[in-house]
Amino acid sequence: MHVVLVEPEIAPNTGNVARLCAATRSTLHLVEPLGFRLDDAQLKRAGMDYWRLVEWRRWPDWNSFVAQLQPNARLWFVESRGARRYTDVRFQAEDYLVFGRETAGLPQELLARHRDAWLRIPMLHPEARSLNLSNCVALVLFEALRQLEFPGESPI
């Protein structure tokens, strides 16, 4: 699986996602601009010593990221108000799970171009606007891995 963070702003969230990607052998893609420096102490603390286990790439912008994709790449855009719940799709092993900035989410024009791939995480309270970014990544990534029967799971 691939996890894509578009313009992440909060170092500890990105560190937590990096740790999650290490534990699940998922590739992390960071699309600039970033709201922190990569040598940020909070980024390293949240990622603990897992950064050495993370396969990750840094992209200067969305267009650079998209340019390297295979023509048949499947991207899923996780953002509130999507037409489908993240549990309603069938994920594939090389899918890209795309998440936006903590304060603004994904750009509306990007979501409008990909309405068929726009997924939401259900919110049960009408006043709850969002969940923490790293929690959202964990929810969707583990659903995808569950569907794939946790490939490469280490024995206990």
trRosetta pair geometry for C-beta under 8 A, 3 or more apart (Angstrom, degrees):
i j d omega theta_ij theta_ji phi_ij phi_ji
1 24 6.9 -23 47 133 121 122
1 26 4.3 -31 78 -120 91 109
1 27 7.5 -166 98 27 46 71
1 91 7.6 5 -106 167 112 131
1 93 6.8 -106 -60 -170 63 45
1 94 7.5 -165 -99 -120 33 18
1 95 6.2 -15 -131 63 78 78
1 97 6.7 13 177 -6 111 111
1 141 6.2 141 122 -142 157 88
1 144 5.7 105 -104 112 140 140
1 145 6.8 -82 -21 -66 142 87
2 26 6.5 174 -94 -176 19 90
2 27 4.8 -23 -113 67 76 99
2 28 7.9 166 -161 -83 61 18
2 29 6.2 25 179 -11 105 114
2 94 7.0 28 -12 -174 106 54
2 95 6.9 -146 35 104 86 40
2 96 4.3 -29 81 -107 119 70
2 97 6.8 171 89 19 59 68
3 17 6.3 -159 135 179 147 112
3 20 7.6 64 -33 97 168 111
3 21 5.6 -122 29 -86 131 113
3 26 5.4 64 -12 137 102 130
3 27 7.2 -180 26 87 67 48
3 28 5.3 -19 69 -110 100 64
3 29 6.9 -177 90 25 48 74
3 96 7.8 166 -86 -159 13 60
3 97 5.3 -22 -112 65 62 102
3 99 7.4 -6 -172 8 86 112
3 137 5.8 50 -146 -151 133 119
3 141 6.3 -21 -80 -85 117 126
4 29 4.4 -16 -110 68 74 114
4 31 6.5 33 -177 -19 95 115
4 65 7.0 101 -142 -176 127 148
4 75 7.6 -19 20 -138 147 104
4 96 5.4 30 -17 180 122 105
4 97 6.7 176 23 82 78 46
4 98 4.4 -18 71 -108 119 69
4 99 6.8 161 86 24 62 66
5 8 4.2 0 158 -44 126 117
5 14 6.2 168 113 -111 174 93
5 17 6.4 111 -57 100 134 167
5 28 7.3 1 1 -169 105 92
5 29 7.1 175 25 87 62 60
5 30 5.5 -11 64 -113 103 62
5 31 6.7 -167 92 24 51 80
5 99 5.6 -22 -109 71 61 98
5 133 7.5 65 -127 173 111 133
5 137 8.0 -31 -77 -80 98 136
6 31 4.6 -15 -118 62 58 129
6 62 6.5 24 -133 -88 114 102
6 98 6.4 34 -25 -174 114 94
6 99 6.9 -172 18 88 82 43
6 100 5.1 -31 66 -113 110 56
6 101 6.8 -76 98 -37 77 69
6 106 6.2 68 58 -111 143 80
6 107 8.0 -99 138 -4 145 88
7 31 6.3 -46 -35 96 57 88
7 32 7.0 54 -94 174 66 21
7 33 5.8 33 -124 63 91 60
7 34 7.1 -163 -145 -92 44 34
7 35 7.2 72 170 -33 72 92
7 100 7.0 1 55 -163 95 66
7 101 4.8 -33 100 -68 101 104
8 13 6.4 -152 -167 91 120 113
8 14 4.8 122 124 -72 155 112
8 17 7.9 -131 -104 24 157 147
8 30 6.7 -69 18 -139 115 93
8 34 6.1 -2 65 -135 77 78
8 35 6.4 -111 117 21 50 99
8 36 7.9 -42 109 21 90 102
8 101 6.6 173 -110 -114 28 58
8 102 7.0 60 -152 -24 65 93
8 133 7.0 135 -129 159 103 166
9 13 8.0 34 65 42 61 133
9 34 7.8 169 -96 -177 32 51
9 35 3.2 41 -139 6 57 161
9 36 7.3 106 178 -21 34 91
9 101 5.3 58 -22 -157 110 96
9 102 5.0 -109 46 28 111 106
9 103 6.1 4 19 -1 162 102
10 13 4.3 68 86 8 104 113
10 14 7.0 168 88 -9 55 86
10 35 6.6 -3 -42 82 37 131
10 36 7.2 61 -156 -30 13 130
10 102 5.3 23 -2 -14 115 157
10 133 7.2 157 49 24 115 135
11 14 5.8 -63 -149 40 33 107
11 15 6.2 35 155 -21 69 107
11 35 7.8 -127 -44 91 68 85
11 36 4.1 -173 -66 -174 98 176
11 40 4.3 -102 -122 111 151 149
11 42 4.3 101 98 88 126 105
11 43 3.9 -90 -170 -60 103 83
11 46 7.0 158 133 13 75 132
12 15 5.4 -52 -144 37 35 116
12 16 6.3 38 156 -21 67 102
12 42 4.9 -64 -59 161 84 108
12 43 7.1 -123 -70 -85 35 41
12 45 7.4 -33 -107 78 88 97
12 46 4.2 146 -146 -63 64 144
13 16 5.8 -54 -151 35 31 110
13 17 6.4 28 151 -17 65 105
13 46 7.5 -24 -10 167 13 166
13 102 6.3 157 1 -72 169 128
13 132 6.8 -155 -112 177 109 92
13 133 4.5 52 -172 64 137 119
13 134 4.8 -155 -152 -34 71 101
14 17 5.5 -52 -146 37 35 112
14 18 6.3 41 151 -24 65 102
14 30 7.1 47 -148 -108 128 120
14 34 7.7 16 -67 -148 165 114
14 36 7.3 -158 25 48 139 130
14 43 5.9 -16 81 -128 107 98
14 46 7.5 106 72 83 54 139
14 47 7.9 -31 116 -55 68 111
15 18 5.5 -50 -147 32 32 114
15 19 6.6 34 152 -19 63 103
15 42 6.8 -141 -11 136 145 62
15 43 4.6 174 -62 -160 107 45
15 44 6.8 -88 -115 -11 129 8
15 45 6.6 26 177 70 167 53
15 46 2.6 111 95 79 131 107
15 47 3.8 -112 -157 -33 82 79
15 48 7.9 116 171 -7 109 54
16 19 5.7 -53 -152 35 33 113
16 20 6.4 36 149 -19 65 105
16 46 5.0 -66 -45 171 68 116
16 47 7.4 -118 -50 -75 23 57
16 134 3.7 12 98 -132 129 156
17 20 5.4 -52 -149 37 35 116
17 21 6.3 38 151 -20 67 103
17 28 6.6 125 130 -123 100 126
17 133 7.1 -48 -54 128 124 100
17 134 5.2 -133 -56 -113 77 85
17 137 5.1 40 -118 63 102 170
18 21 5.6 -52 -147 36 32 112
18 22 6.5 36 151 -22 64 102
18 28 5.8 -27 -107 -53 66 172
18 43 7.9 62 7 -178 143 85
18 46 7.7 103 42 106 104 94
18 47 4.3 -13 81 -113 126 117
18 50 6.4 149 125 100 89 110
18 51 6.1 7 152 -98 138 70
18 54 5.0 -35 -169 -88 89 160
18 56 6.8 -25 -124 -66 98 146
19 22 5.6 -49 -150 31 32 113
19 23 6.5 28 154 -16 64 107
19 46 6.9 -123 -16 142 125 70
19 47 5.1 -171 -51 -136 88 52
19 48 6.1 64 -101 26 124 98
19 50 4.5 106 -116 52 69 158
19 54 8.0 -67 -73 -67 25 120
20 23 5.9 -58 -148 38 30 109
20 24 6.2 2 161 3 66 115
20 26 7.5 -16 123 43 79 125
20 134 6.9 165 -18 -163 138 92
20 137 6.1 131 86 116 159 118
20 138 5.7 -120 -124 -87 145 83
20 141 6.6 111 155 66 123 159
21 24 6.2 -71 -139 52 27 94
21 25 7.8 -70 170 107 58 2
21 26 4.4 -102 -139 74 75 90
21 27 6.9 -6 -166 154 123 2
21 28 4.3 -76 -66 -51 175 106
21 54 5.3 64 94 -132 112 100
21 55 7.6 -123 150 49 116 66
21 56 7.1 88 110 -75 154 99
22 25 7.7 20 -175 -71 26 39
22 47 7.8 105 -12 -164 134 91
22 50 4.0 -166 35 180 165 110
22 51 7.6 -94 -64 -75 137 16
22 53 3.9 79 -150 96 114 111
22 54 4.7 -69 -70 -70 91 76
23 50 7.3 -37 -41 -139 79 141
24 141 6.2 127 79 157 176 125
24 142 7.7 -124 -97 -83 142 68
24 145 6.1 -105 -152 -72 121 151
25 55 7.8 36 -164 12 58 115
25 152 6.0 -29 32 96 154 149
26 141 6.4 -66 -48 -149 166 127
27 55 4.8 -53 -111 98 78 106
27 56 6.8 159 -170 -92 65 42
27 57 7.2 16 173 2 109 99
28 54 5.7 -12 16 -177 126 117
28 55 7.2 149 22 86 73 53
28 56 4.0 -19 70 -108 98 99
28 57 7.5 175 93 27 57 58
29 56 7.1 -178 -76 -156 30 69
29 57 5.3 -10 -115 65 72 95
29 59 6.3 17 -177 -9 98 118
29 65 6.2 99 170 -136 134 122
29 96 7.5 -11 20 -144 140 112
30 34 6.4 11 169 -82 120 118
30 56 6.7 32 -8 178 101 114
30 57 7.3 -168 28 94 71 47
30 58 5.0 -20 69 -112 104 69
30 59 6.9 176 87 23 50 74
31 59 4.8 -20 -110 68 66 112
31 61 6.7 46 -173 -166 93 19
31 62 5.7 50 -171 -81 142 59
31 65 5.2 -46 -99 -38 112 145
32 58 6.9 48 -39 179 103 91
32 59 6.5 -153 9 92 82 55
32 60 5.3 -38 47 -150 126 33
32 61 6.2 -57 72 -68 84 49
34 37 7.6 130 99 -88 123 20
34 38 7.2 64 83 -57 166 78
35 101 7.5 97 -32 -138 130 106
36 40 4.6 -18 167 -42 117 155
36 42 7.6 -90 -153 64 152 108
36 43 6.2 161 122 -51 140 123
37 40 5.0 139 67 -47 73 86
37 43 7.9 -136 87 3 54 142
38 43 6.7 -113 -153 104 38 164
38 58 7.7 -50 -77 -88 142 146
39 43 7.8 130 119 55 7 127
39 44 7.6 2 -166 -38 41 120
40 43 4.0 86 74 1 101 109
40 44 7.0 -179 91 -6 55 83
41 44 5.8 -58 -150 41 34 108
41 45 6.0 35 153 -22 69 109
42 45 5.5 -51 -139 38 33 113
42 46 6.2 31 161 -17 66 106
43 46 6.3 -58 -148 37 24 106
43 47 6.3 9 158 -4 61 115
44 47 5.9 -67 -144 49 28 103
44 51 6.9 -46 -128 -29 70 142
45 48 7.1 19 -179 -75 32 49
47 50 5.3 -124 173 60 76 95
47 51 4.8 63 136 -57 137 90
47 54 7.4 -55 -159 -23 126 142
48 51 8.0 -177 78 -15 44 79
49 52 6.7 -19 168 16 71 109
50 53 5.1 -62 -165 42 64 112
50 54 6.3 71 139 -38 84 100
51 54 5.6 -51 -149 20 39 117
59 62 7.6 87 121 -88 131 20
59 64 4.7 174 -170 94 98 109
59 65 4.1 40 -172 -66 173 89
59 68 8.0 -135 -106 14 122 129
60 64 5.1 71 49 5 84 158
61 64 5.2 100 55 7 69 102
61 65 7.3 -131 101 -3 39 90
62 65 5.6 -58 -153 36 35 113
62 66 6.2 29 155 -16 70 108
62 110 7.4 -107 -155 -98 159 135
63 66 5.8 -54 -142 40 32 109
63 67 6.2 41 156 -31 64 105
64 67 5.7 -49 -146 26 29 117
64 68 7.3 21 159 -15 59 104
65 68 6.6 -71 -167 32 30 103
65 69 7.4 40 145 -37 64 101
66 69 5.7 -43 -161 6 44 120
69 73 4.1 -86 -176 15 111 156
69 75 7.8 -39 -128 -49 156 113
69 96 7.7 -63 -115 -26 123 151
70 73 4.9 128 59 -45 75 92
73 94 7.3 -99 -127 131 72 106
73 96 6.3 27 172 -7 109 121
74 92 6.2 87 37 41 145 117
74 94 7.5 108 34 94 93 77
74 95 4.8 -46 86 -117 106 82
74 96 6.8 173 91 23 52 77
74 117 7.4 -173 -175 -123 76 132
75 95 7.5 150 -98 -170 23 74
75 96 4.5 -26 -109 72 71 112
75 98 5.5 25 -174 -21 103 127
75 114 6.8 -53 92 -145 111 152
75 117 5.8 75 92 151 70 154
76 86 7.6 95 161 -127 137 87
76 89 6.8 175 -114 81 134 163
76 91 7.5 -56 -25 -107 151 94
76 95 6.1 23 -6 172 110 121
76 96 6.9 173 23 86 68 56
76 97 5.4 -20 67 -112 105 58
76 98 6.5 175 81 19 46 83
76 117 5.4 -131 -113 180 47 94
76 119 5.4 10 178 -2 104 127
76 140 7.6 -169 108 -179 132 134
77 82 7.3 169 94 -97 84 129
77 98 4.9 -30 -103 73 60 115
77 106 5.8 -65 -168 20 111 178
77 110 6.9 172 -122 131 148 101
77 111 5.9 -172 131 -107 150 73
77 114 5.4 109 -6 98 136 133
77 117 5.6 87 10 114 89 90
77 118 5.0 -30 75 -106 108 61
77 119 6.7 155 76 21 49 74
78 82 7.4 -72 -139 -25 38 150
78 86 6.4 18 -116 -85 108 123
78 97 6.3 16 -17 -175 123 88
78 98 6.7 167 14 75 76 54
78 99 5.4 -21 62 -90 108 77
78 119 5.1 -30 -102 76 66 99
78 120 7.4 135 -158 -101 63 24
78 121 6.8 40 -171 -29 108 95
78 136 6.2 157 133 164 136 117
78 140 5.5 -86 -91 -60 152 162
79 82 5.9 117 68 -47 70 103
79 99 8.0 156 -67 -134 73 52
79 100 6.3 37 -93 6 110 122
79 105 5.1 93 -136 -174 108 123
79 106 4.9 -93 -72 25 140 112
79 111 6.0 -79 56 -97 152 132
79 118 6.3 -50 48 -159 101 93
79 119 7.6 107 27 69 56 51
79 120 6.8 -50 86 -95 41 71
80 105 6.9 -88 21 -104 91 152
80 120 5.7 63 -137 -132 32 107
80 121 7.7 -55 -88 45 64 75
80 123 7.1 2 -124 -15 109 130
80 129 7.3 -61 -65 179 166 59
80 130 6.5 -96 -44 -92 129 81
81 120 6.2 159 35 -89 16 134
82 85 7.9 144 89 -80 108 25
82 111 7.8 -123 -93 -153 84 117
82 118 3.9 -162 -127 137 99 84
82 119 4.8 96 120 148 165 5
82 120 3.7 -174 42 -36 94 86
83 115 6.8 52 -6 176 127 86
83 118 6.2 80 14 79 82 101
83 120 7.8 147 31 -4 20 111
84 88 4.7 -124 -175 72 103 131
84 89 6.3 88 132 -46 140 98
84 118 7.4 127 33 86 84 60
84 119 5.6 -49 85 -113 87 69
84 120 7.1 157 82 21 36 81
85 88 4.7 100 61 -10 80 107
85 119 6.9 35 162 -163 18 87
85 120 6.1 -58 -105 71 48 77
85 121 7.5 75 -150 -116 76 26
85 122 5.8 -10 -116 -42 116 98
86 89 6.9 -59 -162 26 39 103
86 119 4.5 84 -84 165 70 131
86 120 7.0 -133 -30 76 81 29
86 121 5.9 -4 -1 -82 124 67
86 139 7.0 98 76 125 154 103
86 140 4.8 -95 -165 -112 152 93
86 143 6.0 113 131 65 108 158
87 143 5.9 -109 -95 -154 72 144
88 119 7.9 -179 49 -129 92 100
89 119 6.6 -82 -3 -92 133 128
90 147 6.5 177 -148 -178 59 146
91 95 5.1 -101 -160 14 87 153
91 143 7.3 123 -10 113 138 81
91 144 3.7 -77 107 -133 174 89
91 147 5.2 124 43 65 97 142
91 148 6.7 -72 94 -39 103 102
92 95 5.1 122 59 -41 71 99
92 148 7.8 100 -151 -85 24 115
93 148 5.8 112 -83 -127 78 146
93 151 6.7 8 -116 12 118 154
95 144 6.5 -130 60 -145 131 140
97 137 7.0 126 117 -136 132 73
97 140 5.4 151 -151 120 140 128
97 141 6.2 -131 28 -77 165 77
97 144 6.9 -125 -59 -25 129 152
98 106 6.9 66 132 -96 105 137
99 106 7.5 -132 -176 -56 25 103
99 133 6.1 121 155 -155 138 95
99 136 6.2 136 -123 103 133 124
99 137 6.0 -72 -30 -75 157 91
100 104 6.6 -92 146 93 123 69
100 105 4.1 71 77 175 140 38
100 106 3.5 -146 -57 -57 131 56
100 107 7.3 172 -121 -14 134 51
101 104 4.7 23 73 47 121 84
101 105 6.4 -54 56 -2 70 12
101 106 7.9 153 15 -68 70 35
102 133 5.2 -82 -92 -37 88 126
105 130 7.7 -146 -70 -104 106 138
106 110 5.4 -101 164 77 106 126
106 111 5.6 119 102 -52 117 101
107 110 4.5 88 70 4 92 106
107 111 7.1 -167 94 -5 49 85
108 111 5.6 -56 -148 40 36 111
108 112 6.1 40 154 -24 69 105
109 112 5.6 -48 -143 34 32 115
109 113 6.6 33 156 -18 62 104
110 113 6.0 -57 -153 35 30 109
110 114 6.6 -11 159 15 64 113
111 114 6.3 -83 -145 57 29 86
111 115 7.1 68 157 -83 67 58
111 118 5.3 68 -157 -105 90 130
112 115 6.5 2 -154 -54 32 96
114 117 4.5 -49 171 52 103 105
114 118 6.0 131 108 -51 82 85
115 118 5.4 -42 -145 4 35 123
119 140 7.3 116 107 -121 141 129
121 131 6.4 -54 94 15 147 132
121 136 5.9 -131 -18 -129 152 91
121 139 5.9 66 -119 100 131 153
121 140 7.1 -99 -74 -57 108 99
123 126 7.9 117 118 -98 106 23
123 128 4.8 -158 -172 89 117 108
123 129 7.7 -9 -139 -145 165 4
123 130 7.8 -62 -88 -85 138 23
123 131 7.8 -161 -96 -35 97 95
124 128 7.4 28 56 34 55 139
125 128 4.2 84 71 -10 101 110
128 131 8.0 30 165 -61 115 70
131 135 4.9 -101 153 86 115 124
131 136 5.2 142 83 -59 112 90
131 139 7.8 46 97 -9 159 141
132 135 4.3 83 67 7 92 110
132 136 7.0 -162 90 -11 46 84
133 136 5.7 -56 -150 33 32 112
133 137 6.5 30 155 -17 66 103
134 137 5.6 -48 -147 35 36 113
134 138 6.4 40 152 -21 64 104
135 138 5.6 -55 -149 36 32 113
135 139 6.4 36 154 -22 66 104
136 139 5.8 -51 -149 32 31 113
136 140 6.4 14 162 -5 66 109
137 140 6.4 -67 -147 45 27 99
137 141 5.6 21 163 -15 67 119
138 141 6.0 -59 -132 43 22 107
138 142 5.9 13 171 -10 62 114
139 142 6.6 -73 -152 40 16 100
139 143 6.5 15 156 -18 59 110
140 143 5.7 -54 -148 34 32 113
140 144 6.4 32 154 -19 65 104
141 144 5.7 -55 -152 35 32 111
141 145 6.3 25 153 -13 66 108
142 145 5.4 -50 -139 42 38 110
142 146 6.0 47 155 -27 66 101
143 146 5.6 -49 -146 32 30 115
143 147 6.6 32 154 -19 62 103
144 147 5.9 -55 -155 34 30 112
144 148 6.5 16 152 -6 64 111
145 148 5.6 -63 -145 48 35 105
145 150 5.3 52 160 -97 99 60
145 151 7.4 -122 -148 21 81 72
146 149 7.5 32 -179 -80 33 27
146 150 6.8 11 -97 -48 38 85
148 151 5.4 -51 139 -18 113 102
150 153 4.2 39 136 -58 115 120
